[in-house]
Amino acid sequence: MPKRVGIIGVGSTKFGELWDYSFRDLITEAGTKAITDAGIDGKDIEALYIGSMSPGLFAEQEHISALVADYAGLSGIPATRVEAACASGGLALREAYIAIKSGLFDIVVAGGVEKMTDVSTESAMINLMGAGDQEWEAFKGVTFPALYALMTRRHMFEYGTTIEQISMVSVKNHHNATLNPNAQFQFEVSIEDVMNSPIVADPLRLLHCSPITDGASAVILASEEKAKKLSDEVVWISASALATDTIALHDRKSLSRINSSVIAARNAYEQAKIKPKDIDFAEVHDCFSIAEIMAIEALGFCEFGNGGKITEDGETALDGSIPINPSGGLKAKGHPVGATGIAQAVEAVLQLTGRAGRRQVDDAEIGLIHNVGGSGATSVVHILER
Amino acid sequence: MPKRVGIIGVGSTKFGELWDYSFRDLITEAGTKAITDAGIDGKDIEALYIGSMSPGLFAEQEHISALVADYAGLSGIPATRVEAACASGGLALREAYIAIKSGLFDIVVAGGVEKMTDVSTESAMINLMGAGDQEWEAFKGVTFPALYALMTRRHMFEYGTTIEQISMVSVKNHHNATLNPNAQFQFEVSIEDVMNSPIVADPLRLLHCSPITDGASAVILASEEKAKKLSDEVVWISASALATDTIALHDRKSLSRINSSVIAARNAYEQAKIKPKDIDFAEVHDCFSIAEIMAIEALGFCEFGNGGKITEDGETALDGSIPINPSGGLKAKGHPVGATGIAQAVEAVLQLTGRAGRRQVDDAEIGLIHNVGGSGATSVVHILER
C-alpha cells in the first residue's frame, strides 16, 4: 500500500447560474484547469472518479463516468461515477484516494459536477428530495428546508441557540465570499438582511439557505512517489472517512446532531493522529446555516450546543481561532450539489499552498473538509496537510 | 495489498415484473440472502457498494447508498453508490474489490438493484436513454434498440452475420432460462418465434431484446485471510478490469465491435495470466442478441466476425465448447440494469461451486463475467476462479 496519497493540482469553474455552460462544459473546464494546475498531461491520468447527485433528473443524462472521460479526451481509461446525494463530491475524492491506496493506480482525477439551473426551481426542489427518504419524507410533502427547519427548532429547544446566532453564519459566509472571485454571491449581507429575508420553512429564511448552483471542480491525486516527482507543493490526504446514518430524519436518535459526521470525524482524527484543536481551518457543509453550527459541533471544534455561541463570538471568522468556510461556504460560494465536496478540497488546497488570495487563512497547515449527503445520512470527512 | 480477494456468499431475488416488491424490498432480500449464504453476521460487514443506474428516474430516490445500509440494518458503515448505466453492478463489484485491495476493509458487500416496472414502458425507454448520449442521440429520437439495430446492420454488412444466427442467441438463452428458477422468462422460444416476433428497430425484433425487469443481487467479498477463515468454497476474483469508450456511437472507430470490452478483456486476461481458451463459461451482456455476438468476439472466444457462426454451431450452448450465459442471460433471465453485473457474479459463483442445478456447466473452474454500459461506453470484465 502506498504510504500516502497527495493532491497535486486543482481546478474549479465559477459557481453560479451559468446559463451559457452545459453539464459537459462545466466538468471539462474544471478538469482542464486541474490538469493544467498539476502540470501533467491528460494521458498521465490512469483513472477517473466523478461525483454528481442527479444528472439523470437535472440533465436527463446518466452514465456520466464515460461521458466525462470522453469529453476530457480520456476515453479508454477506467471511469466511475459515485453518488451520495450532496456528498457525491466528497465520495469521489474518497474513492479516488482508495483507488490509489489499492496500488492499482498512481495518478487519478476526482471531479464533481452539477448543472441545476436548466430545470425550474420547483423541479430542482423535487429532485433534491431524492436525497431524503422518498417514501417517508418526500411523499408526505417534506422538502429539504423543512427537514433542516425541524433540526433548527430542535437545536434551539435543546441548547437555546438563537436565530440571531444562526443568522451570523450567513453574514460571515457572505463576507468570505466577497473575497472569493469564483463565488456565486459576492456581496455582504447584514444580520438584519438575514432576519428580514422571506420565510422558507419556519424558522429558516431565504438567507439561511444555500442556493441552486451550476458548477464543477476537479482535483488530481497521486501516490506519494509520483506526487513528489511531479510537484513541490503536494497537499497530503492524511485522513479519509465516510459514515452513514438512517436515511429518514425521524429514525435518528437525535435531531440536533449529525451522528454520521460525529463518526466520520472521530475516524478521521484517529487516522491523522491529531485533535480538533490542531485543525487550522475547515470547509464544512452549510447547506443551511444551522448545518454549519451542527457541523462544527460534530467536528469537535466546540462542545455540543456551543456552535451558535462560538459563531457569535467570532471564533469561526477568517481571523478567528478556527476559521470556518473561508471560501464562503455553500451559502455564498454556491452549492452545485455533486461538485461541493470537491470544491471544498480545492479551497483547502489553495489555503494550504498559500494561494487563497484575500481570504487566505494565516499559517494554514492542516485543513479539514466535511461534506454531508441529505439530512445527514452520509458524511464524508477528509483531513489535508501541507 | 492483500494477495487475493474472494467471494464467500451470494444472493439474488427472483427477476421479473415484481409488483409486490419495492426498491427497498428487492435489495434487502438480495443482501440478506448473500449474508446468510456467507454464514456471517451483518455486523461483520465493514463497507457497502451498491450499483444502480437510475433510481432517481425510476423511483425518485437518490442517495441509495445510505438507504440500503439503513434498510439492511447497517447504518453507520461506509456506503457508496456507483453508476455506469447498465454496467453499474459490475462497477460495484469492482469498487468493492478495490476497497479490499486497498487494505482498508476485510469484508465488503457489493449489491446491484433496479426497480423498473413502477413507470410506464415509454418512461422506462426514455430513462434508459440516459445511458447514451443525451445531446447527440436521445435528443434526435434515438432509443437503445435503435443504437443496437445500427450495430446489428453493420455487423451483418461487414461479416455476413445473419439474422438467423442472431436469433439463435435468443433461442439458446431462453432454453437456459428454463433451467433457472430465478429467471424472468422460463420458457423456450423457437427460431421461428424469434424471427416472427414484432419489429422493434429493424432488424431487431422483440425477441432479440432483453426485457424491463425488477431485481436485485448481492455478493459478499473478503480479503484472502478472512475468506479462508470464513468459507471452504471461496471463489477468487483473479481479474477486475474496467474500460471506457466514447459515449456516442457515432464517435467510435467501429460500429461492429465494442472496443471498451476488447480493452477490458485484454487487461483481465493479463491480470489472471490466462487465455480466452482457459475460460470454462461466461456470463456476457446480451442486452440485445447482437450484443452477445459482439461480446464473445471482443472476449476472444472466436475471431471478429465469427460470433454468429460459433453460435449457429452450438459452441456457446450449455454443452458447447464455451457455454455463454448459462443463467439465461439478460435476454431471458431478465435485465434489472443496475443488478445485472452482480447477478452475473452470482451465477458465476453458483457455477464454480457446483450449485447451478440443472444448468450446471461441467467441470467449471474458471468463469468470466462481462457487463456493458450503454452502447459500449463502459465495459467491466471480471474473471472468477474456484
Interface residues (C-beta under 8 A of the other chain):
Chain A: M1 S22 R24 M53 S54 P55 G56 L57 A59 E60 Q61 E62 H63 S65 A66 L67 A69 D70 L74 S75 G76 I77 P78 A79 T80 R81 V82 E83 A84 A85 L91 R94 E95 I98 A99 K101 S102 G103 L104 I126 N127 M129 G130 A131 G132 D133 Q134 E135 A138 A241 L242 A243 T244 D245 T246 I247 A248 D251 S260 I263 G373 G374 A377 T378
Chain B: M1 S22 R24 M53 S54 P55 G56 L57 A59 E60 Q61 E62 H63 S65 A66 L67 A69 D70 L74 S75 G76 I77 P78 A79 T80 R81 V82 E83 A84 A85 L91 R94 E95 I98 A99 K101 S102 G103 L104 I126 N127 M129 G130 A131 G132 D133 Q134 E135 A138 A241 L242 A243 T244 D245 T246 I247 A248 D251 S260 I263 G373 G374 A377 T378
